[in-house]
Amino acid sequence: MKYDFDTWVDRRGTNCSKWDTPGRGLDPSLVLPMSIADMDFPVPEPVIEALRKRVDHPVYGYTNPGEGVTGAVIDRLERKFDWRIRPEWLSFSSGVVPSLTTAVRALTEPGEKVLAMSPVYPHLPWAAPRAGGREAVFTRLKTENGRYVMDLNDIERALAEHKPKVIMLCSPHNPGGRLWTREELLALGGLALKYDAYVVSDEIHCELVLSSRRHVPFPSLSSEIAARSIVLMSPAKTFNVAGLGTSLTIIPDAEVRKRFLQAEAGVAGEPNIFGLTALEAAYRHGDEWLEQVLEYIRANLSFLTGWFNKELPQLKVMEPEATYLVWVDCRGLGLDNEALSLLFREKAKVAVVDGFKFGEGGEGFVRLNIACPRSILEEGLRRIASAIRGL
């Protein structure tokens, strides 16, 4: 079927985090939200149909994933990434963020360190203190040809100096939208093996690929790398079902898996009964919708970059290879973090995510969500342009 992504679905008045509570005392009736990472699009029709069918059963008790859910995950990973996993490698929880903390707790002891590459989605390094007594240390991503690349020399320096037990990987990268190459990932895996570190890879955006390349799941690189890997995935971003609280964890090594499940017991929430229903339906029957939504997001990205080039050349877009998030370099405006934040929120009335929240290297940037109808995107860009012209 042909999906309509141009028609705006009014989410206001539904306790929507994005539209009803844009944050920092902002009036939701005046602010256009382009911040929180969910889409303003209806979910695939097969997901809606599966949820309706499950709702019709009048008992919503405790539930297990079952063979249907597990099989849907295994089949999808093989079809999408040519990666065949075993059922015992899989576990399910209420979300990627709590599983990040569980992974750090499982693989480290209090006082040990966790390494992250900045700027990065802040929940990755935050997993260290949330795990209790662990410390995050950082390396900086380099910028080459307008995109982020791993500074492998600095990563090796940090591994030798700080001896972190865990490397936190965001793949694809949030906020920069990098789709790491196999060569980059192999180099990182080699360093992890050399310095006896584990890699915890947040791959929640792995199916939102805008380039012609394919995402590479980190444990799929080699059996040696898989033995020191935990990968976290979810249908939440891909199919816009974040409110259903379900994610999956893939751990090939039996001992690592045992430690993770022990750390998770009594801490991480169980997956949502409707989330599991949505996962199975989306993974089995959501590709038609996904192909169309990616085409729409690519067109939105083209529209945005064209707008900035013509109307706002002071702003530079780090064009994403994956995700529906756009990392915008606003340093050409000459504003500090506070002034830049006020420009977007108070003057433009557009809610964005401040770049400094992603750590060192994020200062002077903002992150925009373009998974919205073109009319919403165009209105947001008009507001931004008007506010900047008024400086």
C-alpha positions as CSV (number, residue, x, y, z in Angstrom):
1,M,0.0,0.0,0.0
2,K,1.0,3.6,-0.5
3,Y,1.6,5.5,2.8
4,D,0.9,9.2,3.3
5,F,3.6,11.0,5.2
6,D,2.6,14.5,4.1
7,T,-0.5,14.7,6.3
8,W,0.2,15.9,9.8
9,V,-1.1,13.7,12.6
10,D,-1.9,16.0,15.5
11,R,-0.2,14.4,18.6
12,R,-1.1,17.2,21.0
13,G,-3.2,16.3,23.9
14,T,-2.0,12.7,23.9
15,N,0.6,13.1,26.7
16,C,3.2,13.1,23.9
17,S,6.7,13.9,25.2
18,K,7.6,15.6,21.9
19,W,4.5,17.8,21.4
20,D,3.0,18.2,24.8
21,T,6.1,18.7,26.9
22,P,8.8,20.3,24.8
23,G,10.8,21.2,27.9
24,R,12.3,24.1,29.8
25,G,9.0,25.9,30.4
26,L,8.2,26.3,26.7
27,D,4.6,26.8,25.7
28,P,3.7,23.7,23.6
29,S,1.2,25.7,21.7
30,L,3.8,28.0,20.3
31,V,6.9,25.7,19.9
32,L,7.5,23.5,17.0
33,P,9.3,20.4,18.3
34,M,12.2,19.0,16.2
35,S,14.0,17.5,19.1
36,I,13.0,14.1,20.6
37,A,13.9,11.2,18.3
38,D,10.6,9.8,17.3
39,M,8.7,10.3,14.0
40,D,5.6,12.2,13.4
41,F,4.3,9.5,11.1
42,P,1.7,6.7,11.6
43,V,3.2,3.3,12.1
44,P,2.9,0.5,9.5
45,E,-0.6,-0.8,9.0
46,P,0.4,-4.4,9.8
47,V,1.6,-3.3,13.2
48,I,-1.7,-1.5,13.9
49,E,-3.6,-4.6,12.8
50,A,-1.5,-6.9,15.0
51,L,-2.1,-4.6,18.0
52,R,-5.8,-4.5,17.4
53,K,-5.9,-8.3,17.3
54,R,-4.0,-8.5,20.5
55,V,-6.1,-5.9,22.3
56,D,-9.2,-8.0,21.4
57,H,-7.9,-10.7,23.7
58,P,-9.2,-9.5,27.1
59,V,-6.2,-10.6,29.3
60,Y,-2.9,-8.7,29.3
61,G,-0.9,-10.7,31.8
62,Y,2.8,-11.4,32.0
63,T,4.2,-12.6,28.7
64,N,7.3,-14.1,27.1
65,P,8.7,-13.4,23.6
66,G,7.9,-16.9,22.3
67,E,9.1,-18.5,19.2
68,G,7.3,-16.1,16.9
69,V,9.1,-13.1,18.2
70,T,12.5,-14.8,18.4
71,G,12.1,-16.2,14.9
72,A,11.1,-12.8,13.5
73,V,14.3,-11.3,14.9
74,I,16.6,-14.1,13.7
75,D,15.1,-14.1,10.2
76,R,15.3,-10.3,9.9
77,L,18.9,-10.1,11.0
78,E,19.9,-12.7,8.4
79,R,17.8,-11.0,5.7
80,K,18.9,-7.5,6.4
81,F,22.6,-8.0,7.5
82,D,23.5,-11.5,6.4
83,W,24.0,-12.3,10.1
84,R,22.7,-15.6,11.4
85,I,22.3,-15.6,15.2
86,R,21.3,-18.3,17.6
87,P,18.1,-18.1,19.7
88,E,20.0,-18.4,22.9
89,W,21.9,-15.2,22.1
90,L,18.8,-13.2,22.4
91,S,17.1,-11.5,25.4
92,F,14.5,-8.8,25.6
93,S,13.9,-5.8,27.8
94,S,12.0,-2.6,28.1
95,G,14.5,-0.4,26.3
96,V,18.0,0.1,25.0
97,V,18.9,2.8,27.7
98,P,18.4,0.5,30.7
99,S,20.2,-2.3,28.9
100,L,23.2,0.0,28.4
101,T,23.4,0.4,32.1
102,T,23.0,-3.4,32.6
103,A,25.8,-4.1,30.2
104,V,28.2,-1.8,32.0
105,R,27.2,-3.3,35.4
106,A,27.8,-6.8,34.0
107,L,31.2,-6.1,32.5
108,T,32.8,-3.8,35.0
109,E,33.4,-3.4,38.7
110,P,33.0,-0.2,40.7
111,G,36.0,2.1,40.1
112,E,36.6,0.8,36.6
113,K,36.3,2.9,33.5
114,V,34.1,3.0,30.4
115,L,35.3,4.7,27.1
116,A,33.1,6.7,24.8
117,M,33.7,8.8,21.7
118,S,32.5,12.3,22.0
119,P,30.3,13.9,20.8
120,V,27.8,11.1,21.3
121,Y,24.3,10.3,22.5
122,P,24.7,11.1,26.2
123,H,23.0,7.9,27.5
124,L,26.1,5.9,26.4
125,P,28.6,7.6,28.8
126,W,25.8,8.2,31.4
127,A,25.6,4.4,31.7
128,A,28.8,4.4,33.7
129,P,27.7,6.4,36.7
130,R,24.2,4.9,36.5
131,A,25.9,1.4,36.9
132,G,27.3,2.6,40.2
133,G,30.8,3.9,40.8
134,R,32.0,3.5,37.2
135,E,33.6,6.4,35.4
136,A,33.3,7.5,31.8
137,V,36.4,8.7,29.9
138,F,36.4,10.1,26.4
139,T,38.2,10.4,23.1
140,R,37.2,12.9,20.4
141,L,35.9,12.0,17.0
142,K,37.7,13.7,14.2
143,T,36.1,15.5,11.3
144,E,37.3,14.6,7.8
145,N,35.5,15.6,4.6
146,G,32.6,16.9,6.5
147,R,31.9,13.8,8.5
148,Y,33.1,12.1,11.8
149,V,35.7,9.4,11.8
150,M,37.1,7.5,14.7
151,D,40.5,8.7,16.0
152,L,42.0,5.3,16.4
153,N,45.3,6.6,17.7
154,D,43.5,8.5,20.5
155,I,41.4,5.5,21.2
156,E,44.5,3.3,21.6
157,R,46.1,6.0,23.8
158,A,43.0,6.0,26.0
159,L,42.8,2.2,26.2
160,A,46.5,2.1,27.3
161,E,46.3,5.0,29.7
162,H,42.9,4.5,31.4
163,K,42.4,0.7,30.9
164,P,38.6,0.9,30.4
165,K,36.9,-2.4,30.5
166,V,34.1,-1.3,28.1
167,I,34.1,0.7,24.9
168,M,30.7,2.3,24.2
169,L,29.9,2.4,20.5
170,C,27.0,4.2,18.9
171,S,26.4,2.6,15.5
172,P,25.1,4.3,13.4
173,H,26.3,7.4,15.2
174,N,24.0,9.7,17.0
175,P,24.1,12.7,16.5
176,G,26.5,12.7,13.5
177,G,24.7,10.1,11.4
178,R,27.8,8.2,10.4
179,L,27.4,4.7,9.1
180,W,30.7,3.2,10.2
181,T,32.5,1.2,7.6
182,R,33.5,-2.5,8.1
183,E,37.2,-1.3,8.1
184,E,36.6,1.2,10.9
185,L,34.7,-1.4,13.0
186,L,37.3,-4.0,12.5
187,A,40.0,-1.6,13.6
188,L,38.0,-0.8,16.8
189,G,37.4,-4.5,17.4
190,G,41.2,-5.2,17.0
191,L,41.9,-2.6,19.7
192,A,39.3,-4.1,22.0
193,L,41.0,-7.5,21.6
194,K,44.4,-6.0,22.1
195,Y,43.5,-4.2,25.3
196,D,41.1,-6.8,26.7
197,A,38.1,-4.6,26.5
198,Y,34.4,-5.3,25.6
199,V,32.4,-3.4,23.1
200,V,28.8,-2.4,24.0
201,S,27.2,-1.3,20.7
202,D,24.0,0.7,20.6
203,E,22.5,-0.1,17.2
204,I,19.0,1.2,17.6
205,H,19.2,3.2,14.3
206,C,20.6,0.3,12.3
207,E,17.8,0.1,9.8
208,L,17.4,3.8,9.2
209,V,20.1,3.9,6.5
210,L,20.0,6.7,4.0
211,S,23.1,5.8,2.0
212,S,23.6,2.9,-0.5
213,R,25.7,1.0,2.1
214,R,24.5,-1.5,4.6
215,H,24.8,-1.4,8.4
216,V,27.3,-3.9,9.8
217,P,26.4,-5.4,13.2
218,F,29.5,-5.2,15.4
219,P,29.5,-8.9,16.6
220,S,29.2,-10.0,12.9
221,L,32.7,-9.0,12.2
222,S,34.4,-12.1,13.5
223,S,34.0,-14.8,16.2
224,E,36.8,-13.3,18.3
225,I,35.1,-9.9,18.2
226,A,31.7,-11.4,18.9
227,A,33.0,-13.0,22.0
228,R,33.7,-9.6,23.5
229,S,30.5,-7.8,22.2
230,I,27.0,-6.9,23.4
231,V,24.7,-5.4,20.8
232,L,21.5,-3.6,21.5
233,M,18.7,-3.2,19.0
234,S,15.0,-2.3,18.9
235,P,12.2,-1.6,16.5
236,A,11.5,1.6,18.4
237,K,13.3,4.1,16.0
238,T,12.8,2.1,12.8
239,F,9.1,1.6,13.1
240,N,8.2,4.5,15.4
241,V,7.1,2.4,18.3
242,A,9.2,3.8,21.1
243,G,6.2,4.2,23.4
244,L,5.8,0.4,23.5
245,G,9.0,-0.1,25.5
246,T,10.7,-3.2,23.9
247,S,14.2,-3.8,22.9
248,L,16.5,-6.8,22.2
249,T,20.0,-7.7,23.3
250,I,22.3,-10.0,21.4
251,I,25.2,-11.6,23.2
252,P,27.0,-14.4,21.4
253,D,29.4,-15.4,24.3
254,A,27.8,-17.7,26.9
255,E,29.8,-16.3,29.9
256,V,29.1,-12.6,28.9
257,R,25.5,-13.5,28.5
258,K,25.3,-15.1,31.9
259,R,26.9,-12.0,33.5
260,F,24.4,-9.7,31.6
261,L,21.4,-11.7,32.7
262,Q,22.6,-11.8,36.3
263,A,23.1,-8.0,36.3
264,E,19.7,-7.5,34.7
265,A,17.7,-9.6,37.2
266,G,15.4,-7.5,39.2
267,V,16.6,-4.2,37.6
268,A,15.7,-3.9,34.0
269,G,12.0,-4.0,33.1
270,E,10.4,-6.8,31.1
271,P,9.3,-6.0,27.5
272,N,5.8,-4.8,27.0
273,I,3.2,-7.3,25.8
274,F,2.1,-4.9,23.0
275,G,5.7,-4.1,22.2
276,L,6.5,-7.7,21.5
277,T,3.4,-7.9,19.3
278,A,4.5,-4.8,17.4
279,L,8.1,-6.1,17.0
280,E,7.0,-9.3,15.4
281,A,4.6,-7.6,13.0
282,A,7.0,-4.9,12.1
283,Y,9.9,-7.3,11.5
284,R,7.7,-9.7,9.5
285,H,5.6,-7.2,7.5
286,G,7.0,-3.7,7.9
287,D,9.4,-3.4,4.9
288,E,7.0,-1.8,2.5
289,W,6.4,1.0,5.0
290,L,10.1,1.3,5.9
291,E,11.2,1.6,2.2
292,Q,8.7,4.4,1.7
293,V,9.5,6.3,5.0
294,L,13.3,6.2,4.1
295,E,12.5,7.6,0.7
296,Y,10.6,10.4,2.4
297,I,13.3,11.1,4.9
298,R,15.9,11.3,2.1
299,A,13.7,13.8,0.3
300,N,13.4,15.8,3.6
301,L,17.1,15.8,4.0
302,S,17.6,17.1,0.4
303,F,15.1,19.8,1.1
304,L,16.8,20.9,4.3
305,T,20.3,21.0,2.8
306,G,19.1,22.9,-0.2
307,W,17.3,25.4,2.1
308,F,20.4,25.9,4.3
309,N,22.7,26.3,1.3
310,K,20.4,29.0,-0.2
311,E,18.9,30.8,2.8
312,L,21.3,30.1,5.7
313,P,24.9,29.5,4.4
314,Q,26.2,30.3,7.9
315,L,24.9,26.9,9.0
316,K,26.7,23.7,7.9
317,V,24.9,20.4,7.8
318,M,26.8,17.2,8.6
319,E,24.8,15.2,6.1
320,P,23.8,11.9,7.8
321,E,24.4,8.5,6.2
322,A,21.8,7.0,8.6
323,T,19.1,8.1,11.1
324,Y,16.6,10.9,10.7
325,L,18.6,13.2,12.8
326,V,20.6,16.1,11.4
327,W,23.7,17.5,13.1
328,V,23.9,21.2,12.3
329,D,27.1,23.3,12.8
330,C,26.0,26.7,13.9
331,R,29.4,28.0,14.9
332,G,29.3,30.5,12.0
333,L,26.8,32.5,14.0
334,G,29.4,33.3,16.7
335,L,27.1,32.5,19.6
336,D,27.9,30.8,22.8
337,N,25.9,27.7,24.0
338,E,23.3,29.7,26.0
339,A,22.8,32.3,23.2
340,L,22.4,29.6,20.6
341,S,19.9,27.7,22.8
342,L,17.9,30.9,23.3
343,L,18.0,31.7,19.5
344,F,16.2,28.4,18.7
345,R,13.8,28.1,21.6
346,E,12.9,31.7,22.4
347,K,13.3,33.5,19.1
348,A,12.7,30.8,16.5
349,K,10.3,28.9,18.7
350,V,11.8,25.6,17.5
351,A,12.7,22.9,20.0
352,V,16.1,21.3,19.2
353,V,18.6,19.3,21.1
354,D,21.6,21.5,22.2
355,G,24.9,20.2,20.8
356,F,26.8,20.6,24.1
357,K,24.6,18.0,25.6
358,F,26.4,15.4,23.5
359,G,29.7,16.2,25.2
360,E,33.0,17.8,24.1
361,G,33.0,18.7,20.4
362,G,29.2,19.3,20.4
363,E,29.5,23.0,21.4
364,G,28.0,25.2,18.7
365,F,25.9,22.5,17.1
366,V,22.2,21.6,17.3
367,R,20.4,18.3,16.4
368,L,17.3,18.5,14.3
369,N,14.7,15.7,13.8
370,I,13.5,15.7,10.2
371,A,11.1,12.7,10.4
372,C,8.1,14.8,10.0
373,P,5.7,16.0,7.2
374,R,7.4,18.4,4.8
375,S,5.1,21.2,5.8
376,I,6.3,20.9,9.4
377,L,10.0,20.8,8.3
378,E,9.5,23.9,6.1
379,E,7.8,25.8,8.9
380,G,10.6,25.0,11.2
381,L,13.2,26.2,8.7
382,R,11.3,29.4,8.1
383,R,11.3,30.1,11.8
384,I,15.0,29.4,12.1
385,A,15.8,31.7,9.2
386,S,13.7,34.5,10.5
387,A,15.3,34.3,14.0
388,I,18.8,34.3,12.5
389,R,18.1,37.2,10.2
390,G,16.9,39.1,13.3
391,L,20.3,38.8,15.0
